[in-house]
Amino acid sequence: MPIEYHLLRSVTARELIRALIHDGFFLRRQAGSYQRYQHPDGRRVTVSFHKSSDTFPLKTLKTIIEMQARWGEDDLRRLKLLA
């Protein structure tokens, strides 16, 4: 079942980072507005934002969720990003 990205349109950087940390990711390094998180299993996620209340374009959010964090719909529900 594909992820309903229109339901994630208003996810803020703060919420995404909270979900990453809750899932076991840790801040590996930061350079300017780029924060790089790493999971003990080797997954890496780069989050770029200027304010913690910034939201992401859908294409960027899709890349973070599917390609970098490798989360599915069940993961998004568990992390409370989807209702």
Secondary structure, 3 states (H helix, E strand, C coil): CCCCHHHHCCCEHHHHHHHHHHCCCEEEEEECCEEEEECCCCCEEEEECCCCCCECCHHHHHHHHHHHCCCCHHHHHHCCCCC
